[in-house]
Structure formats: structure tokens, C-alpha cells
Amino acid sequence: MTKQASSCRYFQDNVKQNLVRHYSILDIVSKFQETNARVNRALFRAVTDCGCISVQASKQVLPDDCSFEDVRDHIQSHLEGRLCENCREVLEAELGQNIFYLTGLCNALGLDLDQVILKEDQRVGTLGIFHLR
């Protein structure tokens, strides 16, 4: 068992033991959506309130002779700057809560989080950039 696999299993067991208040699948899904919104809000606050990062967005322009394999060399994330320590801590906490409820959703549905991650890793490895739907 790899360290990552044992970490996923340990975390999934820990969530199973501690997710009591929001045990209904409806509660879990709504909390998962809420934590998604909180991640977005923390990111937006890093831009609008703190300013440690900024978004400089424009149309992605690719050269006419650009091959599909070279697309990555020409696209941008539109992010400028680096997260400050405070914003990093807030985003890590919000992402942690999001992963908690994602794991709770896996538990409720009888899914093994480690297997979900491994299968997605295999899909990405096999399909590469074509894995996105």
C-alpha cells in the first residue's frame, strides 16, 4: 500500500467516524456544494480584498500553425502574483472542508476515495488531454 493510498483510506475512515451532524445524503451534497462556494469565495477575496493575486484574462490566442500537442505552450492561467500566507491558509482550510464532504459523499455511496483517485489517474494517463468531458 502506498503512502497516498494509506492516507486516503485513513482520511476516509476518519471522515466516516466524524461525519455525524450531516449524515443524510441530502445534507452531504448540500454541504459539498456550500464548500465549493466557499472555495470560490476565498479565491475571489484573494483577488478583490487582499490583492495578492490578480486575474488578467483575455481570449486565449493560438498561432494558426499550432499543433494540439503545443497548445499548452501558448495558453495561460490568467493568474498573476502569488497567494500570501493568509490567503493560502484560508484556501487550504476551505479546500480541506471541501475534500471532507467529498469524502463523506464517497462514504455515503460506498465508494473508495482511493479507488476513485486511482481510476481517474488511469483515465488521465491513458487519455491525456482528451480525458475532459
OpenMM code with the backbone's topology and positions (N, CA, C; nanometers):
from openmm import Vec3, app, unit

residues = "MET THR LYS GLN ALA SER SER CYS ARG TYR PHE GLN ASP ASN VAL LYS GLN ASN LEU VAL ARG HIS TYR SER ILE LEU ASP ILE VAL SER LYS PHE GLN GLU THR ASN ALA ARG VAL ASN ARG ALA LEU PHE ARG ALA VAL THR ASP CYS GLY CYS ILE SER VAL GLN ALA SER LYS GLN VAL LEU PRO ASP ASP CYS SER PHE GLU ASP VAL ARG ASP HIS ILE GLN SER HIS LEU GLU GLY ARG LEU CYS GLU ASN CYS ARG GLU VAL LEU GLU ALA GLU LEU GLY GLN ASN ILE PHE TYR LEU THR GLY LEU CYS ASN ALA LEU GLY LEU ASP LEU ASP GLN VAL ILE LEU LYS GLU ASP GLN ARG VAL GLY THR LEU GLY ILE PHE HIS LEU ARG".split()
positions = [
    Vec3(0.0856, -0.1181, 0.0000),
    Vec3(0.0000, 0.0000, 0.0000),
    Vec3(0.0893, 0.1232, 0.0000),
    Vec3(0.0618, 0.2164, -0.0895),
    Vec3(0.1415, 0.3387, -0.0964),
    Vec3(0.1030, 0.4334, 0.0155),
    Vec3(0.1893, 0.5293, 0.0401),
    Vec3(0.1600, 0.6284, 0.1435),
    Vec3(0.0327, 0.7054, 0.1098),
    Vec3(0.0154, 0.7404, -0.0213),
    Vec3(-0.1048, 0.8132, -0.0626),
    Vec3(-0.2291, 0.7287, -0.0371),
    Vec3(-0.2218, 0.6005, -0.0731),
    Vec3(-0.3375, 0.5128, -0.0531),
    Vec3(-0.3707, 0.5019, 0.0942),
    Vec3(-0.2698, 0.4859, 0.1776),
    Vec3(-0.2973, 0.4742, 0.3206),
    Vec3(-0.3521, 0.6058, 0.3754),
    Vec3(-0.3048, 0.7194, 0.3231),
    Vec3(-0.3563, 0.8491, 0.3661),
    Vec3(-0.5024, 0.8647, 0.3267),
    Vec3(-0.5363, 0.8242, 0.2043),
    Vec3(-0.6759, 0.8325, 0.1594),
    Vec3(-0.7648, 0.7431, 0.2444),
    Vec3(-0.7214, 0.6210, 0.2674),
    Vec3(-0.8025, 0.5285, 0.3471),
    Vec3(-0.8166, 0.5777, 0.4903),
    Vec3(-0.7068, 0.6259, 0.5473),
    Vec3(-0.7118, 0.6780, 0.6838),
    Vec3(-0.8080, 0.7961, 0.6908),
    Vec3(-0.7966, 0.8879, 0.5949),
    Vec3(-0.8835, 1.0051, 0.5925),
    Vec3(-1.0289, 0.9626, 0.5738),
    Vec3(-1.0535, 0.8679, 0.4848),
    Vec3(-1.1904, 0.8235, 0.4610),
    Vec3(-1.2486, 0.7599, 0.5869),
    Vec3(-1.1696, 0.6814, 0.6575),
    Vec3(-1.2157, 0.6228, 0.7844),
    Vec3(-1.2404, 0.7310, 0.8889),
    Vec3(-1.1525, 0.8300, 0.8936),
    Vec3(-1.1665, 0.9403, 0.9882),
    Vec3(-1.2951, 1.0182, 0.9616),
    Vec3(-1.3244, 1.0450, 0.8332),
    Vec3(-1.4477, 1.1157, 0.7977),
    Vec3(-1.5685, 1.0310, 0.8367),
    Vec3(-1.5611, 0.9032, 0.8123),
    Vec3(-1.6723, 0.8128, 0.8461),
    Vec3(-1.7025, 0.8190, 0.9963),
    Vec3(-1.5994, 0.8278, 1.0777),
    Vec3(-1.6171, 0.8330, 1.2225),
    Vec3(-1.6697, 0.9688, 1.2698),
    Vec3(-1.6375, 1.0745, 1.1970),
    Vec3(-1.6669, 1.2088, 1.2461),
    Vec3(-1.7787, 1.2827, 1.1739),
    Vec3(-1.8282, 1.2301, 1.0638),
    Vec3(-1.9380, 1.2952, 0.9935),
    Vec3(-2.0684, 1.2449, 1.0530),
    Vec3(-2.1159, 1.3161, 1.1538),
    Vec3(-2.2357, 1.2747, 1.2262),
    Vec3(-2.3487, 1.3742, 1.2040),
    Vec3(-2.3159, 1.5007, 1.2129),
    Vec3(-2.4184, 1.6041, 1.2060),
    Vec3(-2.4879, 1.6096, 1.0703),
    Vec3(-2.4129, 1.5914, 0.9632),
    Vec3(-2.4677, 1.5988, 0.8279),
    Vec3(-2.4561, 1.4602, 0.7636),
    Vec3(-2.5297, 1.3657, 0.8154),
    Vec3(-2.5150, 1.2273, 0.7715),
    Vec3(-2.6059, 1.1923, 0.6547),
    Vec3(-2.7174, 1.2632, 0.6389),
    Vec3(-2.8080, 1.2389, 0.5278),
    Vec3(-2.7378, 1.2733, 0.3965),
    Vec3(-2.7640, 1.1956, 0.2926),
    Vec3(-2.7048, 1.2231, 0.1610),
    Vec3(-2.7414, 1.3642, 0.1151),
    Vec3(-2.8617, 1.4100, 0.1490),
    Vec3(-2.9029, 1.5453, 0.1110),
    Vec3(-2.8182, 1.6500, 0.1827),
    Vec3(-2.7913, 1.6269, 0.3105),
    Vec3(-2.7053, 1.7185, 0.3855),
    Vec3(-2.5632, 1.7173, 0.3302),
    Vec3(-2.5137, 1.5991, 0.2986),
    Vec3(-2.3765, 1.5874, 0.2484),
    Vec3(-2.3619, 1.6614, 0.1161),
    Vec3(-2.4553, 1.6395, 0.0245),
    Vec3(-2.4476, 1.7062, -0.1056),
    Vec3(-2.4600, 1.8579, -0.0897),
    Vec3(-2.5502, 1.9037, -0.0053),
    Vec3(-2.5647, 2.0485, 0.0111),
    Vec3(-2.4410, 2.1089, 0.0787),
    Vec3(-2.3810, 2.0394, 0.1742),
    Vec3(-2.2586, 2.0884, 0.2375),
    Vec3(-2.1421, 2.0871, 0.1378),
    Vec3(-2.1369, 1.9862, 0.0517),
    Vec3(-2.0336, 1.9803, -0.0512),
    Vec3(-2.0459, 2.1000, -0.1447),
    Vec3(-2.1688, 2.1317, -0.1859),
    Vec3(-2.1903, 2.2486, -0.2710),
    Vec3(-2.1540, 2.3774, -0.1972),
    Vec3(-2.1889, 2.3848, -0.0707),
    Vec3(-2.1565, 2.5030, 0.0094),
    Vec3(-2.0055, 2.5222, 0.0187),
    Vec3(-1.9327, 2.4132, 0.0398),
    Vec3(-1.7868, 2.4255, 0.0496),
    Vec3(-1.7256, 2.4611, -0.0850),
    Vec3(-1.7868, 2.4163, -0.1956),
    Vec3(-1.7400, 2.4604, -0.3277),
    Vec3(-1.7514, 2.6120, -0.3389),
    Vec3(-1.8652, 2.6651, -0.2949),
    Vec3(-1.8867, 2.8097, -0.2993),
    Vec3(-1.7875, 2.8824, -0.2090),
    Vec3(-1.7547, 2.8244, -0.0938),
    Vec3(-1.6602, 2.8876, -0.0012),
    Vec3(-1.5184, 2.8891, -0.0595),
    Vec3(-1.4821, 2.7848, -0.1327),
    Vec3(-1.3520, 2.7838, -0.2012),
    Vec3(-1.3487, 2.8972, -0.3032),
    Vec3(-1.4548, 2.9083, -0.3824),
    Vec3(-1.4620, 3.0160, -0.4814),
    Vec3(-1.4527, 3.1520, -0.4140),
    Vec3(-1.5260, 3.1691, -0.3062),
    Vec3(-1.5268, 3.2975, -0.2353),
    Vec3(-1.3881, 3.3310, -0.1822),
    Vec3(-1.3191, 3.2340, -0.1252),
    Vec3(-1.1839, 3.2582, -0.0735),
    Vec3(-1.0888, 3.2980, -0.1861),
    Vec3(-1.1031, 3.2343, -0.3004),
    Vec3(-1.0206, 3.2697, -0.4155),
    Vec3(-1.0512, 3.4122, -0.4620),
    Vec3(-1.1789, 3.4437, -0.4718),
    Vec3(-1.2179, 3.5773, -0.5172),
    Vec3(-1.1737, 3.6843, -0.4190),
    Vec3(-1.1768, 3.6540, -0.2887),
    Vec3(-1.1316, 3.7508, -0.1883),
    Vec3(-0.9816, 3.7738, -0.1978),
    Vec3(-0.9069, 3.6691, -0.2336),
    Vec3(-0.7628, 3.6862, -0.2527),
    Vec3(-0.7365, 3.7877, -0.3637),
    Vec3(-0.8255, 3.7903, -0.4619),
    Vec3(-0.8124, 3.8858, -0.5720),
    Vec3(-0.8655, 4.0230, -0.5319),
    Vec3(-0.9890, 4.0277, -0.4816),
    Vec3(-1.0564, 4.1567, -0.4633),
    Vec3(-1.0276, 4.2256, -0.3309),
    Vec3(-1.0112, 4.1514, -0.2235),
    Vec3(-0.9863, 4.2135, -0.0923),
    Vec3(-0.8373, 4.2258, -0.0624),
    Vec3(-0.7649, 4.1172, -0.0804),
    Vec3(-0.6224, 4.1178, -0.0477),
    Vec3(-0.5392, 4.1726, -0.1631),
    Vec3(-0.5637, 4.1203, -0.2811),
    Vec3(-0.4883, 4.1648, -0.3973),
    Vec3(-0.3566, 4.0922, -0.4172),
    Vec3(-0.3323, 3.9874, -0.3396),
    Vec3(-0.2062, 3.9142, -0.3545),
    Vec3(-0.1979, 3.8439, -0.4897),
    Vec3(-0.3132, 3.8132, -0.5471),
    Vec3(-0.3182, 3.7603, -0.6827),
    Vec3(-0.4165, 3.8448, -0.7628),
    Vec3(-0.4011, 3.8421, -0.8920),
    Vec3(-0.4956, 3.9118, -0.9786),
    Vec3(-0.5250, 3.8240, -1.0989),
    Vec3(-0.6340, 3.8561, -1.1628),
    Vec3(-0.6748, 3.7833, -1.2828),
    Vec3(-0.6608, 3.8791, -1.4006),
    Vec3(-0.5781, 3.8428, -1.4932),
    Vec3(-0.5553, 3.9210, -1.6149),
    Vec3(-0.6021, 3.8345, -1.7318),
    Vec3(-0.7315, 3.8360, -1.7558),
    Vec3(-0.7901, 3.7447, -1.8530),
    Vec3(-0.8141, 3.8102, -1.9868),
    Vec3(-0.7883, 3.7331, -2.0884),
    Vec3(-0.8209, 3.7725, -2.2248),
    Vec3(-0.8362, 3.6440, -2.3054),
    Vec3(-0.8805, 3.6602, -2.4266),
    Vec3(-0.9001, 3.5444, -2.5128),
    Vec3(-0.7674, 3.4701, -2.5305),
    Vec3(-0.7736, 3.3388, -2.5236),
    Vec3(-0.6554, 3.2575, -2.5499),
    Vec3(-0.6315, 3.2587, -2.7005),
    Vec3(-0.5166, 3.3068, -2.7418),
    Vec3(-0.4844, 3.3161, -2.8843),
    Vec3(-0.3782, 3.2120, -2.9173),
    Vec3(-0.4108, 3.1308, -3.0153),
    Vec3(-0.3185, 3.0269, -3.0596),
    Vec3(-0.2708, 3.0584, -3.2005),
    Vec3(-0.1442, 3.0347, -3.2278),
    Vec3(-0.0951, 3.0538, -3.3644),
    Vec3(-0.1693, 2.9596, -3.4605),
    Vec3(-0.1845, 3.0030, -3.5833),
    Vec3(-0.2553, 2.9222, -3.6823),
    Vec3(-0.1892, 2.7866, -3.7039),
    Vec3(-0.0574, 2.7803, -3.6929),
    Vec3(0.0136, 2.6557, -3.7170),
    Vec3(0.0397, 2.5755, -3.5893),
    Vec3(-0.0324, 2.6076, -3.4823),
    Vec3(-0.0127, 2.5420, -3.3528),
    Vec3(-0.0698, 2.4005, -3.3557),
    Vec3(0.0118, 2.3032, -3.3212),
    Vec3(-0.0367, 2.1650, -3.3125),
    Vec3(-0.1060, 2.1462, -3.1781),
    Vec3(-0.1874, 2.0434, -3.1722),
    Vec3(-0.2610, 2.0169, -3.0484),
    Vec3(-0.1657, 1.9909, -2.9324),
    Vec3(-0.0545, 1.9276, -2.9606),
    Vec3(0.0443, 1.8976, -2.8570),
    Vec3(0.1116, 2.0238, -2.8035),
    Vec3(0.1144, 2.1299, -2.8858),
    Vec3(0.1810, 2.2547, -2.8462),
    Vec3(0.0876, 2.3568, -2.7814),
    Vec3(-0.0396, 2.3239, -2.7694),
    Vec3(-0.1372, 2.4182, -2.7127),
    Vec3(-0.0933, 2.4647, -2.5744),
    Vec3(-0.0458, 2.3731, -2.4925),
    Vec3(-0.0050, 2.4067, -2.3553),
    Vec3(0.1009, 2.5158, -2.3513),
    Vec3(0.1839, 2.5230, -2.4542),
    Vec3(0.2891, 2.6256, -2.4592),
    Vec3(0.2333, 2.7647, -2.4873),
    Vec3(0.1068, 2.7732, -2.5296),
    Vec3(0.0503, 2.9017, -2.5702),
    Vec3(-0.0666, 2.9493, -2.4834),
    Vec3(-0.1147, 2.8661, -2.3936),
    Vec3(-0.2282, 2.9079, -2.3102),
    Vec3(-0.1786, 2.9580, -2.1757),
    Vec3(-0.2622, 3.0369, -2.1097),
    Vec3(-0.2252, 3.0973, -1.9819),
    Vec3(-0.3320, 3.0684, -1.8771),
    Vec3(-0.2913, 3.0714, -1.7506),
    Vec3(-0.3863, 3.0525, -1.6406),
    Vec3(-0.4620, 3.1812, -1.6093),
    Vec3(-0.4111, 3.2930, -1.6561),
    Vec3(-0.4665, 3.4267, -1.6302),
    Vec3(-0.4409, 3.4739, -1.4872),
    Vec3(-0.3677, 3.3972, -1.4081),
    Vec3(-0.3341, 3.4384, -1.2718),
    Vec3(-0.2004, 3.5109, -1.2693),
    Vec3(-0.1966, 3.6182, -1.1937),
    Vec3(-0.0738, 3.6941, -1.1718),
    Vec3(-0.0500, 3.7008, -1.0217),
    Vec3(0.0748, 3.6911, -0.9800),
    Vec3(0.1097, 3.7005, -0.8389),
    Vec3(0.1105, 3.5655, -0.7694),
    Vec3(0.1259, 3.5714, -0.6373),
    Vec3(0.1294, 3.4509, -0.5544),
    Vec3(0.0410, 3.4740, -0.4324),
    Vec3(-0.0209, 3.3676, -0.3870),
    Vec3(-0.1025, 3.3784, -0.2662),
    Vec3(-0.0166, 3.4199, -0.1480),
    Vec3(-0.0648, 3.5151, -0.0713),
    Vec3(0.0031, 3.5500, 0.0529),
    Vec3(-0.0238, 3.4391, 0.1544),
    Vec3(0.0451, 3.4421, 0.2646),
    Vec3(0.0317, 3.3363, 0.3647),
    Vec3(-0.1111, 3.3259, 0.4180),
    Vec3(-0.1732, 3.4405, 0.4436),
    Vec3(-0.3100, 3.4396, 0.4964),
    Vec3(-0.4081, 3.3774, 0.3963),
    Vec3(-0.4027, 3.4225, 0.2725),
    Vec3(-0.4941, 3.3691, 0.1710),
    Vec3(-0.4675, 3.2212, 0.1460),
    Vec3(-0.3417, 3.1815, 0.1494),
    Vec3(-0.3059, 3.0406, 0.1332),
    Vec3(-0.3692, 2.9574, 0.2449),
    Vec3(-0.3584, 3.0044, 0.3681),
    Vec3(-0.4160, 2.9314, 0.4817),
    Vec3(-0.5677, 2.9205, 0.4695),
    Vec3(-0.6328, 3.0295, 0.4288),
    Vec3(-0.7786, 3.0279, 0.4140),
    Vec3(-0.8186, 2.9301, 0.3044),
    Vec3(-0.7512, 2.9352, 0.1905),
    Vec3(-0.7852, 2.8449, 0.0804),
    Vec3(-0.7577, 2.6991, 0.1161),
    Vec3(-0.6481, 2.6734, 0.1854),
    Vec3(-0.6204, 2.5360, 0.2288),
    Vec3(-0.7303, 2.4844, 0.3211),
    Vec3(-0.7754, 2.5694, 0.4130),
    Vec3(-0.8822, 2.5291, 0.5051),
    Vec3(-1.0130, 2.5032, 0.4295),
    Vec3(-1.0470, 2.5915, 0.3374),
    Vec3(-1.1715, 2.5750, 0.2610),
    Vec3(-1.1640, 2.4519, 0.1713),
    Vec3(-1.0497, 2.4297, 0.1070),
    Vec3(-1.0333, 2.3095, 0.0250),
    Vec3(-1.0375, 2.1835, 0.1113),
    Vec3(-0.9838, 2.1924, 0.2323),
    Vec3(-0.9899, 2.0791, 0.3247),
    Vec3(-1.1329, 2.0420, 0.3588),
    Vec3(-1.2159, 2.1434, 0.3869),
    Vec3(-1.3575, 2.1171, 0.4144),
    Vec3(-1.4266, 2.0577, 0.2922),
    Vec3(-1.3915, 2.1064, 0.1741),
    Vec3(-1.4495, 2.0547, 0.0507),
    Vec3(-1.4128, 1.9070, 0.0329),
    Vec3(-1.2878, 1.8741, 0.0583),
    Vec3(-1.2444, 1.7343, 0.0479),
    Vec3(-1.3130, 1.6495, 0.1544),
    Vec3(-1.3360, 1.7051, 0.2721),
    Vec3(-1.4067, 1.6336, 0.3785),
    Vec3(-1.5451, 1.5895, 0.3298),
    Vec3(-1.6205, 1.6829, 0.2717),
    Vec3(-1.7554, 1.6483, 0.2265),
    Vec3(-1.7543, 1.5636, 0.0996),
    Vec3(-1.6538, 1.5788, 0.0147),
    Vec3(-1.6376, 1.4885, -0.0989),
    Vec3(-1.6165, 1.3459, -0.0474),
    Vec3(-1.5358, 1.3323, 0.0543),
    Vec3(-1.5094, 1.2021, 0.1142),
    Vec3(-1.6346, 1.1480, 0.1823),
    Vec3(-1.7102, 1.2344, 0.2487),
    Vec3(-1.8375, 1.1930, 0.3076),
    Vec3(-1.9339, 1.1427, 0.2021),
    Vec3(-1.9339, 1.2070, 0.0867),
    Vec3(-2.0172, 1.1630, -0.0255),
    Vec3(-1.9727, 1.0250, -0.0730),
    Vec3(-1.8434, 1.0043, -0.0833),
    Vec3(-1.7913, 0.8710, -0.1193),
    Vec3(-1.8367, 0.7673, -0.0174),
    Vec3(-1.8262, 0.7998, 0.1099),
    Vec3(-1.8685, 0.7060, 0.2147),
    Vec3(-2.0162, 0.6718, 0.2018),
    Vec3(-2.0984, 0.7731, 0.1835),
    Vec3(-2.2426, 0.7511, 0.1756),
    Vec3(-2.2791, 0.6624, 0.0567),
    Vec3(-2.2019, 0.6737, -0.0504),
    Vec3(-2.2307, 0.5967, -0.1720),
    Vec3(-2.1542, 0.4649, -0.1782),
    Vec3(-2.0748, 0.4376, -0.0762),
    Vec3(-1.9983, 0.3131, -0.0737),
    Vec3(-1.8825, 0.3120, -0.1722),
    Vec3(-1.8278, 0.4288, -0.1998),
    Vec3(-1.7144, 0.4397, -0.2915),
    Vec3(-1.5856, 0.4545, -0.2131),
    Vec3(-1.4800, 0.3961, -0.2639),
    Vec3(-1.3476, 0.4067, -0.2039),
    Vec3(-1.2769, 0.5260, -0.2682),
    Vec3(-1.2511, 0.6297, -0.1911),
    Vec3(-1.1881, 0.7511, -0.2421),
    Vec3(-1.0563, 0.7199, -0.3110),
    Vec3(-0.9782, 0.6320, -0.2548),
    Vec3(-0.8509, 0.5946, -0.3151),
    Vec3(-0.8730, 0.5354, -0.4541),
    Vec3(-0.9740, 0.4498, -0.4684),
    Vec3(-1.0031, 0.3903, -0.5986),
    Vec3(-1.0535, 0.4947, -0.6977),
    Vec3(-1.1331, 0.5890, -0.6512),
    Vec3(-1.1809, 0.6974, -0.7377),
    Vec3(-1.0613, 0.7748, -0.7923),
    Vec3(-0.9665, 0.8067, -0.7045),
    Vec3(-0.8476, 0.8818, -0.7458),
    Vec3(-0.7622, 0.7985, -0.8412),
    Vec3(-0.7411, 0.6713, -0.8087),
    Vec3(-0.6591, 0.5852, -0.8943),
    Vec3(-0.7215, 0.5665, -1.0325),
    Vec3(-0.8532, 0.5482, -1.0377),
    Vec3(-0.9192, 0.5318, -1.1674),
    Vec3(-0.9114, 0.6590, -1.2501),
    Vec3(-0.9269, 0.7736, -1.1858),
    Vec3(-0.9157, 0.8999, -1.2597),
    Vec3(-0.7724, 0.9193, -1.3079),
    Vec3(-0.6757, 0.8829, -1.2260),
    Vec3(-0.5353, 0.8914, -1.2651),
    Vec3(-0.5089, 0.8044, -1.3880),
    Vec3(-0.5668, 0.6850, -1.3892),
    Vec3(-0.5511, 0.5962, -1.5049),
    Vec3(-0.6157, 0.6561, -1.6293),
    Vec3(-0.7363, 0.7143, -1.6135),
    Vec3(-0.8032, 0.7781, -1.7278),
    Vec3(-0.7192, 0.8929, -1.7827),
    Vec3(-0.6663, 0.9748, -1.6941),
    Vec3(-0.5850, 1.0882, -1.7375),
    Vec3(-0.4584, 1.0366, -1.8055),
    Vec3(-0.3971, 0.9348, -1.7466),
    Vec3(-0.2756, 0.8787, -1.8056),
    Vec3(-0.3000, 0.8152, -1.9413),
    Vec3(-0.4135, 0.7523, -1.9573),
    Vec3(-0.4468, 0.6855, -2.0825),
    Vec3(-0.4939, 0.7833, -2.1884),
    Vec3(-0.5863, 0.8709, -2.1501),
    Vec3(-0.6478, 0.9609, -2.2475),
    Vec3(-0.5747, 1.0950, -2.2613),
    Vec3(-0.4901, 1.1272, -2.1636),
    Vec3(-0.4189, 1.2542, -2.1677),
    Vec3(-0.5138, 1.3716, -2.1711),
    Vec3(-0.4878, 1.4641, -2.2606),
    Vec3(-0.5697, 1.5846, -2.2665),
    Vec3(-0.7098, 1.5578, -2.3189),
    Vec3(-0.7364, 1.4368, -2.3673),
    Vec3(-0.8683, 1.4036, -2.4173),
    Vec3(-0.9607, 1.3518, -2.3079),
    Vec3(-0.9136, 1.3471, -2.1832),
    Vec3(-0.9945, 1.2909, -2.0736),
    Vec3(-1.1081, 1.3816, -2.0305),
    Vec3(-1.0999, 1.5096, -2.0607),
    Vec3(-1.2033, 1.6035, -2.0172),
    Vec3(-1.3295, 1.5866, -2.0982),
    Vec3(-1.4419, 1.5993, -2.0307),
    Vec3(-1.5707, 1.5853, -2.0989),
    Vec3(-1.6326, 1.7200, -2.1199),
] * unit.nanometer
topology = app.Topology()
chain = topology.addChain("A")
for resn in residues:
    res = topology.addResidue(resn, chain)
    for name in ("N", "CA", "C"):
        topology.addAtom(name, app.Element.getBySymbol(name[0]), res)
